[in-house]
Amino acid sequence: MNCRDVQALNGNYLDGELPEELCDRMRRHLLGCPACREEMNSLRMTLEVLRETHAQPSLSESFAGSALETLARELRLPAREAETPGQLVLGIRE
């Protein structure tokens, strides 16, 4: 694995989206490459600050319900009762 490979996968690595074998290869590269290690640490700190200072957006139940009703109406789907609150149920037949 070279520096270009590591730089391309930094975000995926920090988000835990890579298979373990690829993570191992990245860790080995980072151990031997101070430049990539510094870039990774900088990106990690940036992500931590962003996560701490920016709340995740959330949908209100009324908005979600309204959006689902509109979608069902526009798609002309028959109404069905959700088994779980907040569950999206579309009457799509195979």
Backbone as CSV, one residue per row, in Angstrom:
resi,resn,N_x,N_y,N_z,CA_x,CA_y,CA_z,C_x,C_y,C_z
1,MET,0.855,-1.170,0.000,0.000,0.000,0.000,0.897,1.227,0.000
2,ASN,0.559,2.202,-0.848,1.366,3.415,-0.917,0.585,4.611,-0.358
3,CYS,1.237,5.761,-0.335,0.631,6.967,0.245,-0.664,7.346,-0.463
4,ARG,-0.689,7.237,-1.767,-1.892,7.587,-2.526,-3.068,6.689,-2.130
5,ASP,-2.813,5.412,-1.959,-3.867,4.478,-1.526,-4.409,4.875,-0.162
6,VAL,-3.512,5.167,0.766,-3.918,5.533,2.124,-4.739,6.816,2.098
7,GLN,-4.287,7.797,1.361,-5.014,9.069,1.288,-6.410,8.878,0.711
8,ALA,-6.546,8.001,-0.251,-7.855,7.763,-0.866,-8.814,7.066,0.092
9,LEU,-8.276,6.318,1.052,-9.122,5.522,1.944,-9.223,6.075,3.365
10,ASN,-8.587,7.216,3.634,-8.583,7.777,4.989,-9.980,7.879,5.596
11,GLY,-10.908,8.478,4.883,-12.257,8.680,5.394,-12.962,7.367,5.677
12,ASN,-12.847,6.424,4.755,-13.456,5.107,4.954,-12.843,4.385,6.146
13,TYR,-11.539,4.539,6.309,-10.843,3.915,7.432,-11.372,4.470,8.762
14,LEU,-11.446,5.797,8.858,-11.898,6.413,10.099,-13.366,6.133,10.390
15,ASP,-14.157,5.914,9.361,-15.575,5.595,9.555,-15.808,4.112,9.810
16,GLY,-14.739,3.316,9.801,-14.866,1.881,10.061,-15.542,1.121,8.938
17,GLU,-15.349,1.578,7.704,-16.035,0.984,6.565,-15.172,0.022,5.755
18,LEU,-13.954,-0.212,6.204,-13.047,-1.063,5.428,-12.952,-2.454,6.022
19,PRO,-12.721,-3.465,5.181,-12.501,-4.816,5.703,-11.220,-4.848,6.550
20,GLU,-11.172,-5.775,7.474,-10.052,-5.851,8.424,-8.701,-5.986,7.732
21,GLU,-8.635,-6.768,6.650,-7.363,-6.939,5.943,-6.841,-5.598,5.425
22,LEU,-7.726,-4.786,4.873,-7.326,-3.479,4.360,-6.923,-2.547,5.503
23,CYS,-7.626,-2.627,6.622,-7.255,-1.831,7.800,-5.854,-2.197,8.266
24,ASP,-5.547,-3.485,8.277,-4.210,-3.930,8.680,-3.141,-3.363,7.758
25,ARG,-3.405,-3.397,6.466,-2.439,-2.855,5.507,-2.251,-1.357,5.709
26,MET,-3.346,-0.655,5.997,-3.232,0.791,6.246,-2.436,1.055,7.516
27,ARG,-2.714,0.287,8.583,-1.982,0.477,9.839,-0.487,0.240,9.651
28,ARG,-0.136,-0.776,8.882,1.282,-1.037,8.620,1.908,0.140,7.881
29,HIS,1.203,0.683,6.903,1.739,1.829,6.177,1.887,3.026,7.110
30,LEU,0.872,3.271,7.930,0.909,4.425,8.836,2.056,4.312,9.846
31,LEU,2.391,3.101,10.266,3.510,2.919,11.192,4.832,3.371,10.577
32,GLY,4.961,3.176,9.276,6.222,3.504,8.622,6.240,4.812,7.864
33,CYS,5.133,5.551,7.837,5.069,6.776,7.035,4.579,7.949,7.896
34,PRO,5.505,8.763,8.380,5.127,9.888,9.240,4.179,10.881,8.553
35,ALA,4.344,11.105,7.259,3.491,12.071,6.552,2.033,11.593,6.527
36,CYS,1.817,10.338,6.199,0.454,9.798,6.167,-0.129,9.726,7.572
37,ARG,0.731,9.369,8.541,0.262,9.291,9.926,-0.188,10.671,10.406
38,GLU,0.566,11.700,10.074,0.187,13.062,10.468,-1.114,13.487,9.788
39,GLU,-1.251,13.168,8.518,-2.485,13.508,7.812,-3.684,12.770,8.417
40,MET,-3.496,11.498,8.755,-4.575,10.720,9.369,-4.955,11.306,10.723
41,ASN,-3.969,11.657,11.529,-4.258,12.252,12.831,-4.986,13.579,12.696
42,SER,-4.591,14.371,11.730,-5.252,15.650,11.487,-6.711,15.446,11.077
43,LEU,-6.937,14.497,10.186,-8.299,14.194,9.750,-9.125,13.650,10.908
44,ARG,-8.535,12.797,11.732,-9.232,12.235,12.894,-9.652,13.352,13.854
45,MET,-8.747,14.285,14.128,-9.075,15.389,15.032,-10.165,16.277,14.441
46,THR,-10.101,16.518,13.147,-11.118,17.327,12.481,-12.487,16.673,12.596
47,LEU,-12.547,15.380,12.347,-13.815,14.654,12.456,-14.358,14.686,13.882
48,GLU,-13.483,14.542,14.871,-13.920,14.591,16.263,-14.523,15.946,16.610
49,VAL,-13.882,17.009,16.164,-14.397,18.356,16.429,-15.745,18.547,15.742
50,LEU,-15.856,18.118,14.502,-17.123,18.253,13.785,-18.238,17.468,14.452
51,ARG,-17.942,16.260,14.894,-18.960,15.439,15.549,-19.394,16.038,16.880
52,GLU,-18.465,16.640,17.599,-18.793,17.234,18.892,-19.562,18.540,18.758
53,THR,-19.336,19.273,17.692,-19.933,20.606,17.577,-21.152,20.666,16.667
54,HIS,-21.441,19.625,15.951,-22.585,19.635,15.044,-23.516,18.476,15.368
55,ALA,-24.716,18.829,15.769,-25.715,17.805,16.104,-26.208,17.134,14.833
56,GLN,-26.515,15.867,14.956,-27.095,15.137,13.835,-28.518,15.636,13.604
57,PRO,-28.873,15.910,12.370,-30.251,16.332,12.107,-31.213,15.180,12.380
58,SER,-32.379,15.527,12.862,-33.375,14.497,13.105,-34.713,14.954,12.550
59,LEU,-35.523,14.004,12.173,-36.846,14.297,11.635,-37.877,14.194,12.741
60,SER,-38.794,15.149,12.744,-39.887,15.039,13.703,-40.849,13.962,13.221
61,GLU,-41.589,13.371,14.154,-42.543,12.324,13.776,-43.616,12.874,12.852
62,SER,-44.032,14.132,13.097,-45.083,14.696,12.245,-44.586,14.898,10.811
63,PHE,-43.327,15.341,10.659,-42.781,15.509,9.314,-42.658,14.166,8.617
64,ALA,-42.110,13.169,9.313,-41.941,11.844,8.709,-43.290,11.259,8.313
65,GLY,-44.286,11.389,9.193,-45.619,10.868,8.881,-46.219,11.552,7.681
66,SER,-46.083,12.872,7.630,-46.611,13.638,6.503,-45.921,13.253,5.196
67,ALA,-44.596,13.108,5.255,-43.842,12.730,4.056,-44.247,11.346,3.568
68,LEU,-44.433,10.412,4.490,-44.829,9.056,4.102,-46.240,9.043,3.520
69,GLU,-47.144,9.825,4.094,-48.503,9.904,3.553,-48.486,10.477,2.140
70,THR,-47.696,11.532,1.936,-47.590,12.140,0.608,-47.014,11.159,-0.391
71,LEU,-45.973,10.451,0.008,-45.353,9.462,-0.880,-46.352,8.370,-1.246
72,ALA,-47.051,7.842,-0.256,-48.033,6.784,-0.515,-49.136,7.284,-1.441
73,ARG,-49.587,8.517,-1.225,-50.648,9.083,-2.065,-50.144,9.258,-3.499
74,GLU,-48.933,9.797,-3.665,-48.397,10.022,-5.005,-48.128,8.714,-5.746
75,LEU,-47.770,7.694,-5.011,-47.521,6.393,-5.635,-48.780,5.542,-5.729
76,ARG,-49.884,6.086,-5.212,-51.180,5.401,-5.208,-51.078,4.013,-4.569
77,LEU,-50.495,3.986,-3.385,-50.325,2.728,-2.662,-51.449,2.553,-1.652
78,PRO,-51.913,1.325,-1.464,-52.954,1.102,-0.458,-52.385,1.316,0.941
79,ALA,-53.208,1.836,1.838,-52.763,2.083,3.211,-52.585,0.772,3.940
80,ARG,-51.521,0.672,4.700,-51.253,-0.494,5.542,-50.783,-0.003,6.890
81,GLU,-51.088,-0.752,7.913,-50.690,-0.392,9.262,-49.249,-0.845,9.509
82,ALA,-48.434,0.039,10.077,-47.054,-0.318,10.401,-47.032,-1.233,11.613
83,GLU,-46.119,-2.204,11.595,-45.972,-3.109,12.725,-45.178,-2.462,13.851
84,THR,-44.305,-1.547,13.492,-43.451,-0.862,14.449,-43.605,0.638,14.226
85,PRO,-43.706,1.439,15.292,-43.806,2.888,15.101,-42.636,3.406,14.275
86,GLY,-42.942,4.248,13.305,-41.915,4.824,12.447,-41.495,3.936,11.296
87,GLN,-42.075,2.750,11.197,-41.721,1.826,10.123,-42.367,2.286,8.837
88,LEU,-41.611,2.275,7.777,-42.120,2.619,6.472,-42.749,1.380,5.861
89,VAL,-44.029,1.466,5.548,-44.728,0.348,4.930,-45.332,0.837,3.634
90,LEU,-44.840,0.322,2.541,-45.384,0.643,1.229,-46.007,-0.609,0.664
91,GLY,-47.198,-0.493,0.153,-47.900,-1.653,-0.384,-47.442,-2.005,-1.773
92,ILE,-46.199,-2.287,-1.928,-45.656,-2.626,-3.235,-45.706,-4.132,-3.404
93,ARG,-46.296,-4.548,-4.474,-46.429,-5.975,-4.748,-45.332,-6.409,-5.697
94,GLU,-44.884,-7.634,-5.520,-43.846,-8.160,-6.413,-44.452,-8.722,-7.654
